[in-house]
Amino acid sequence: MSQSEERFVPDIVWEGLKSLLIEVDFDHISVKKICQISGIHRATFYRYFPDVFELLNYGLKSELTTDLDRIFLSDGSFESFELFLFKLDTLKQHIRHLKGSKYFELILTIFWNVIHKQTVNNFDKDVLSKNKYIVHFYSTGMLGLIELYFTDHSIKSDELAKDMTTLYQQARQNFKTNLRQN
């Protein structure tokens, strides 16, 4: 395999895993099956991924990151959101067997983490330093802030309450404004 072909091995095996996920439960997918459908040797698979779950993690992050970047680069255009939702529809077909399984929560965590990271990467650093909870709110919503507060014991309640109040009031005002326009 040439060096240029080798660079794409992770994407090739991700496509193989996606095709298997349409028909097979994740617990029944083996490295052997992925390698057979992808046309690679097991040693090549293990050069990139320690197990099937890490391949799933890689594939989801890769696909979501590309589409989220498109949203930020286009300043949130309708077309970029439409493409993102189309990608999510496609991914839903591939992971439908995972719903209700032990992996589904992990997939949701991957989604949350990728969305949060891409949001942080696309905000002005000065804004981030002055408003540290705003990006978390925009990427995860009110529930995400509550989860952050519940799990991060270094957060001061008065500081978070002040930011949550501002965010809530802005969101409510924007909602009222949009209702009047429609």
N, C-alpha and C positions, 0 to 999 in steps of 0.2 A: 504494500500500500504506500503510495507516495505521500510526501509530507503535506501537500495541499489537501489530499483526500482525508488524511488522518485528522486534520483540523476539524472536520465535520462529523467525526465518529459520534460524539455526544448527540448531535442532532439526528443522525441516522438511527441510533438505538432509541431515542425518544420517540421518533415516528413509529418504530416497531412496537414499543410499549403502548402507544396510543391505539394502534390497530388491534392489539390484543385486548385492551381494556373494553373495547366495544362488545366483545363476545365472552370474555372470561373474567371471573371474579379476581380481584387483585391478589388474594391469598393463594390462588392457584397459578399465578404467573411466576415462572422461574427464569433465572438468567439463561438457562439452556433454551427455553422457548423464545426469549427475546433475541438471542444470538442467531437462532435458526431463521427467524423471520427477517432479521436485519442483515443476514449474510456476513456475520463477523464471527471470529473465534472468541471463546470465553475469556482468554487471556487479554484480548483487546478490550472487552467490556470492563474487566477488573482494573485495567490501567486507568480508567476514567471514573469508575463508580465502585464503591465497596459492596453495594447491594441494590436491589430493585427500588427500594424506597428513596435512596439518594438520587436515582435516575428520575423518579417521579418529581422529587423536589427540584432538581435541575430544570426539567422540562417546563413545569408550571412557572417557575421564576423567570425563565427565559422568555416564554410567550407573553406573560403579563408585563414584564419590563418593557419589551418592545412596544406594546400597544399603549402603555401608560406614557412612555416617552413621546409618542405621537400626540397624545392629548395635550401634554405640557408644551410641546413645540408649536402646536397650532393654537395655543391659548384657549383650549377647550372648545374647539369647533364642533359643530353638530356631526360632521363627517367622522371626526376622530372618536367621538363617543359611540357613534353608530358602528364603526369598525371594532371598537373595544367590546361592545355588547355582542356583536357577531362572533368574535373570538370566544367570549364566555359561553355562548350557545354551543359552539363547537366543542369546547372543553367539557361542558355539561354532558354531552353525549359520551365522551370518553370516561368520565368519572361517575356515571350514574350507578354503576355497580358498587361504588364505595359509599354511597349514601346509607347512613345507618350503621356503617362499620366503624371499627376503631380508627380507621385512617381518615375518615371524613373530617373530624375535628382538627387533625394535623393539616389537612388540605386547607381548611378555613384559616388556620394560623399562618400558613404560607401566604395565602391571599392577603391577609391583614398586614403581614410584615412587608411584603413587596409593595403594596399600595402606600404604606406609611413611608418606607424608605424612598420611593420615587417622589413622593410629595415633598419630603425633606430636601432631597437633592435638587428640587426645582424651585425652591423658595430662596429669596434673597437672604444671605447670611446675616445681614444687619437686622432684618425683620425677625429672623429666628432668635437672635440673641436677646432681643427685647421682649419677645412674645413667645416664650418657649412652649406654651400649651396650645397655641392657635393651630399649628400644623398638625398636632396630634388630633385636635378636634376636627379639622377639615378632612383628615384621612380616616378617622375611625368613628366620628360622631360622639354624642354625649356618652353612650355606653362605653366607648373606648377610653374616654377620660375617667370614667368611674372605675373601670378595670385597672387603668394605670395607677390611680390613687390607691386602690385596694392592694396592689402588688408592690408599689414602690413606697417604702416607708420614709423616704427622705423628703417627700413632697409636703410642703406646709399647707394646711387646710385653708388658711386665710388667703394665701396667694392664689391657690387654685380656685377658690370660691369667687374671688374678684374676676379672674379671667373667664370662668364659666358664666358669670353674670353678664359680662360684656358680650361674650359669644352668643349666649341665648338671646339677649336683647337685639343684637344685630340680625341674627337669623330670623327672629320673630318679625322685626321691622321689614326685612327683605321679603319675607313671606307675605305680609300684609300688602306691601307695594306690588308684588307680582299678582296678588289676587285682584287688586283694583285694575290692573292693566289688562287682565284677561276678562 
